[in-house]
Amino acid sequence: MPTCTTPRWMTGLLIAMAWLAGPLAHADVVTDWSTTAGAIAAAGHLPAGGAYRVVAVVQTAVYEAVNAITQRYPSARVPLQAAPGAAVEAAVAAATRATLSALVPGQQATIDQAYQAAVALLPEGPAKTAGVAVGEQAATAILAWCAADGFDRPDSYRPPTSPGGYVPTVLPGPCPMAWAHALAAGACGAVPPGATAEPHQRRVGARLQ
């Protein structure tokens, strides 16, 4: 799995393997692109926790794009209308590319390379065009919704303590793992939940409503 110290050449290799290994390696276009997005985010040298947010935003846009086509689940945030017959593969690729381009601009060449390799496998026609269109619409809507989520506010978290109470020796710092510890402790309470509107939607068995 890519980490905050993954070399650029290794990131490129992971992306190339994902798209050039052949159709048999592509069990699911969403998970394939999720792997690619994670590698690109990790290579972007983002602030602490930034890669996690990037992947979350990407996957929310992908969810909306795919769901606009399949109409299988309620919309999480932005109801969209897809043209009949729109290609899911094109929608996922376009949503991922647009969100990554906005959030990890330093990796634009890698993003474009992965996108072109993916869409080159799709036949030209209305289905591909419609898929790209709804994917880009989903990305635009989700990026606008996340623009003021407060993720980039200055860190004010300090672990609560009392006499005799253990205090973690590592505060949120340059590594996402420290940020994750703060998140688990409720340090990011000012940041609204992602694709869920209420806490109960995160429980096992819950569905987006």
C-alpha positions as CSV (number, residue, x, y, z in Angstrom):
1,M,0.0,0.0,0.0
2,P,1.4,3.5,-0.9
3,T,2.5,5.5,2.1
4,C,3.6,9.1,2.8
5,T,7.2,8.0,1.9
6,T,6.4,6.0,-1.3
7,P,8.9,7.0,-4.0
8,R,7.6,8.6,-7.2
9,W,8.9,5.8,-9.4
10,M,7.1,3.2,-7.3
11,T,3.8,5.2,-7.5
12,G,4.1,5.3,-11.2
13,L,4.8,1.6,-11.3
14,L,1.7,0.8,-9.2
15,I,-0.5,2.9,-11.5
16,A,0.9,1.3,-14.6
17,M,0.4,-2.2,-13.2
18,A,-3.2,-1.4,-12.4
19,W,-4.0,-0.3,-15.9
20,L,-1.7,-2.4,-18.1
21,A,-2.1,-5.8,-16.4
22,G,-5.0,-6.6,-18.7
23,P,-8.8,-7.0,-18.4
24,L,-8.5,-10.1,-16.1
25,A,-6.9,-7.9,-13.4
26,H,-9.8,-5.4,-13.4
27,A,-12.3,-7.0,-11.0
28,D,-14.1,-3.7,-10.5
29,V,-13.5,-0.3,-12.1
30,V,-14.3,1.5,-8.8
31,T,-11.7,-0.4,-6.8
32,D,-9.1,-0.1,-9.6
33,W,-9.5,3.7,-9.6
34,S,-9.5,3.8,-5.8
35,T,-6.1,2.1,-5.8
36,T,-4.9,4.6,-8.4
37,A,-6.2,7.6,-6.5
38,G,-4.6,6.4,-3.3
39,A,-1.2,6.1,-5.0
40,I,-1.5,9.5,-6.5
41,A,-2.6,11.1,-3.3
42,A,0.3,9.5,-1.4
43,A,2.7,10.8,-4.0
44,G,1.4,14.3,-3.6
45,H,3.2,15.0,-0.3
46,L,0.1,16.6,1.2
47,P,-0.3,17.9,4.7
48,A,-1.1,15.5,7.5
49,G,-4.3,13.6,6.8
50,G,-4.5,15.2,3.3
51,A,-4.3,11.9,1.4
52,Y,-7.2,10.4,3.4
53,R,-9.3,13.4,2.6
54,V,-8.4,13.3,-1.1
55,V,-9.5,9.6,-1.4
56,A,-12.7,10.4,0.5
57,V,-13.6,13.2,-1.8
58,V,-12.7,11.2,-4.9
59,Q,-14.8,8.2,-3.8
60,T,-17.8,10.4,-2.9
61,A,-17.7,11.9,-6.4
62,V,-17.4,8.4,-7.9
63,Y,-20.4,7.2,-5.8
64,E,-22.5,10.1,-7.1
65,A,-21.4,9.6,-10.7
66,V,-22.1,5.8,-10.7
67,N,-25.4,6.2,-8.8
68,A,-26.6,8.8,-11.3
69,I,-26.3,6.0,-13.9
70,T,-27.5,3.0,-11.9
71,Q,-30.0,4.8,-9.7
72,R,-29.4,2.0,-7.2
73,Y,-29.2,4.0,-4.0
74,P,-30.3,7.4,-2.8
75,S,-28.1,10.3,-3.6
76,A,-25.7,11.2,-0.8
77,R,-25.4,14.9,-1.5
78,V,-26.0,16.0,-5.1
79,P,-28.8,14.4,-7.2
80,L,-27.6,14.1,-10.8
81,Q,-29.2,13.1,-14.0
82,A,-27.2,10.8,-16.4
83,A,-28.1,10.3,-20.0
84,P,-29.6,6.8,-20.7
85,G,-26.8,4.3,-21.5
86,A,-24.0,6.3,-20.0
87,A,-20.9,4.2,-19.4
88,V,-20.0,3.6,-15.8
89,E,-16.4,3.1,-16.6
90,A,-16.2,6.6,-18.3
91,A,-18.0,8.2,-15.4
92,V,-15.7,6.7,-12.8
93,A,-12.6,7.8,-14.7
94,A,-13.9,11.3,-15.3
95,A,-15.0,11.8,-11.7
96,T,-11.6,10.6,-10.4
97,R,-9.6,12.6,-12.8
98,A,-11.5,15.9,-12.1
99,T,-11.3,15.5,-8.3
100,L,-7.6,14.5,-8.3
101,S,-6.7,17.4,-10.7
102,A,-8.3,19.8,-8.2
103,L,-6.9,18.3,-5.0
104,V,-3.4,17.1,-6.1
105,P,-2.4,19.4,-9.0
106,G,1.2,18.5,-8.6
107,Q,0.5,15.1,-9.9
108,Q,-1.4,16.3,-13.1
109,A,0.8,14.4,-15.5
110,T,0.3,11.1,-13.7
111,I,-3.4,11.8,-13.4
112,D,-3.8,12.4,-17.1
113,Q,-1.7,9.4,-18.0
114,A,-3.9,7.1,-15.9
115,Y,-7.1,8.7,-17.3
116,Q,-6.0,8.4,-20.9
117,A,-5.0,4.8,-20.4
118,A,-8.4,4.0,-19.0
119,V,-10.7,5.8,-21.5
120,A,-8.6,4.5,-24.4
121,L,-10.1,1.1,-23.6
122,L,-13.7,2.4,-24.1
123,P,-15.3,2.6,-27.5
124,E,-16.1,6.1,-28.8
125,G,-19.7,7.0,-28.8
126,P,-22.7,8.5,-26.9
127,A,-22.2,6.1,-23.9
128,K,-18.6,7.2,-23.3
129,T,-19.4,10.9,-23.8
130,A,-22.4,10.7,-21.4
131,G,-20.3,8.9,-18.8
132,V,-17.6,11.5,-18.9
133,A,-20.1,14.3,-18.6
134,V,-21.9,12.9,-15.5
135,G,-18.5,12.1,-13.9
136,E,-17.3,15.6,-14.4
137,Q,-20.6,17.0,-13.0
138,A,-20.3,14.8,-9.9
139,A,-16.8,16.0,-9.3
140,T,-17.7,19.6,-9.7
141,A,-20.6,19.3,-7.3
142,I,-18.7,17.4,-4.6
143,L,-15.6,19.7,-4.8
144,A,-17.9,22.7,-4.3
145,W,-19.6,21.0,-1.3
146,C,-16.2,20.1,0.3
147,A,-14.6,23.5,-0.4
148,A,-15.6,24.9,3.0
149,D,-15.4,21.7,5.1
150,G,-12.8,23.2,7.4
151,F,-10.3,20.5,6.9
152,D,-7.5,23.0,6.5
153,R,-8.2,24.9,9.6
154,P,-5.2,25.3,12.0
155,D,-4.8,22.4,14.3
156,S,-6.1,23.2,17.8
157,Y,-6.3,19.7,19.1
158,R,-4.7,18.9,22.5
159,P,-5.5,15.6,24.2
160,P,-7.8,16.0,27.3
161,T,-6.0,15.2,30.5
162,S,-6.4,15.1,34.3
163,P,-4.1,14.2,37.1
164,G,-3.1,10.5,36.7
165,G,-4.6,10.3,33.2
166,Y,-2.4,9.1,30.3
167,V,-1.7,11.6,27.6
168,P,-0.5,10.4,24.2
169,T,3.1,11.5,23.7
170,V,2.6,12.2,19.9
171,L,0.4,15.1,18.9
172,P,-0.9,15.5,15.4
173,G,2.1,16.2,13.2
174,P,3.6,15.6,9.8
175,C,2.5,12.0,9.5
176,P,-1.2,11.0,8.7
177,M,-1.1,8.4,11.4
178,A,-0.8,11.0,14.1
179,W,-3.7,12.9,12.5
180,A,-5.7,9.7,12.5
181,H,-5.2,9.4,16.3
182,A,-6.5,12.9,16.8
183,L,-9.5,12.1,14.6
184,A,-10.3,9.0,16.7
185,A,-10.2,11.1,19.8
186,G,-12.7,13.6,18.4
187,A,-10.2,16.3,17.4
188,C,-11.9,17.0,14.1
189,G,-15.4,17.8,15.5
190,A,-15.6,21.0,13.5
191,V,-15.3,19.1,10.2
192,P,-18.7,17.9,9.0
193,P,-19.2,14.2,8.2
194,G,-18.5,13.1,4.7
195,A,-21.2,11.5,2.5
196,T,-23.3,10.9,5.6
197,A,-25.6,13.6,7.1
198,E,-26.2,12.0,10.5
199,P,-24.0,9.9,12.8
200,H,-26.5,7.0,12.8
201,Q,-25.8,6.4,9.1
202,R,-22.3,5.1,9.9
203,R,-23.7,2.2,12.0
204,V,-23.6,-1.3,10.6
205,G,-26.6,-2.0,8.4
206,A,-27.4,1.7,7.9
207,R,-28.1,3.1,4.5
208,L,-27.8,6.6,3.1
209,Q,-31.1,8.4,3.4
